Amino acid sequence: MGQMRHSSWFALLFVIAAGWRVAGLIALLLVSLVGWLGILIVGLIICLVATRAELDADSPAMSVTLLRRQYEQTFEETPEERFAKWAQRVERNRLLYIARTIGIATSLIGLNMFIVHQL
């Protein structure tokens, strides 16, 4: 992968910051409207997004066919290339695991506090 220009980094950081700001405002609005149930919904959305990202990345529809991709991975790549791709997949799954853990924890906190405050 090539090096990004300085202005590209600023544009990327701006988009990331704007996205987090919008997501935060939506979460704040949702929590202010429905209370702890909003925390539960935010946690479920985090889990849904993490699961969707994992399914989309491993989908056979991303390549021409599943068999062709398996053939290329088995016979046409060197062991170093296969190891590099495996390391990338492990890193992506680690980040998705962290996101799912945060989503599950948020959902459980929202559900428990909703039950405590409703009963």
N, C-alpha and C positions, 0 to 999 in steps of 0.2 A: 504494500500500500504506500502511496506517495505521501509526502509531507503536505499538510494543509497550510495555506497562507494564513497570515495573521488576521486578516479581515474575515476569513472563513470561520476561524475560531470564535471571533466575536459574534458573528451571525448565529452560529450554532449555540453558543451560550445564551444569546438573547432569546432564541426560540425555546430552549429548555426552560429558562426562567419564566417566560410568558406562559408556557404550558403548565408549569407547576403553580403559578399564580392563579390561573383559571381553575385548575383542579382544586386548589385550596379554597377558592371562593365558592365553588360548587359544593364542596364538602361542608364548609361553614354554613352555607344557606340550608343544606339538607339537615344538618344537626340542629340548627336553630329552629327549623320548622317541626321536626319530629323527635327531637331529643336523642335519647340513647339508641332508639331504633335507627336513627341516622348513622350512628357509629357502626352498627351492625351492617347496614346497607353499604357503607364505604368499605368495610372489610370484605364483604362478598364481592364487590366490584374489583378490589385488588386481586382477590383469588381468581376471578374470572379472566382478568387481563393477563395474569401470569400464566394461567393454563392455556389460554388462547395463543399466547406468544410461543409457548413450547410446542403446541400442536402445529402451528403454522410453519415453524422452522423445520420440523421433522416430516412435514407432509410430502408424500411422493409427488404431489401435483406441482411442487416447486421445480422439479426437474422434468425432463421429457417423459421418461418412464422410470418406474422403480427398478426394474431389472437392469436397465442400462446404467443407472447410477451404481447399483451394486456391482456390476461387472467392472466399471471403471475403478471403483474403490478397491476391488480385489486384485485386478491384474495390471492395470495401467499406471498405478501410482507406486512410487518407491516407499519403502517402510518409513522413511523420514516424513514424507508428505502425509501418510496415513496417521502417524503419531501427532503431527502438527494439527491436523483436522480433529483428531480425537481430543487433544488438549483444548482446542477452541470450544468443542461441544461440552466438555466438562466444565469449563469456565462459565459458559452460558447457563448451563443447568445449575451451577452453584448460585449464580445471581437470581435465577428464577426460584430456587429453593428459598432463598432469603426473602424474596417478595411474597411467596406463598406463606411463609411462616409469619410475616408481618400481617398479612391478610387474615390468616386464621386467628391470630392473637387479637386483632382488632375486632373481628366478628364475635369472638367469645366474650371479650370485655363488653361490647355493646349489648349482646344478648343477656349476659348476667346482670348488668346494671339496669337494663330495661325490666327484667323480671323483678329485681329487688325494689325498684321504684314503683312498679305497678301493683305489687302485692302488699 
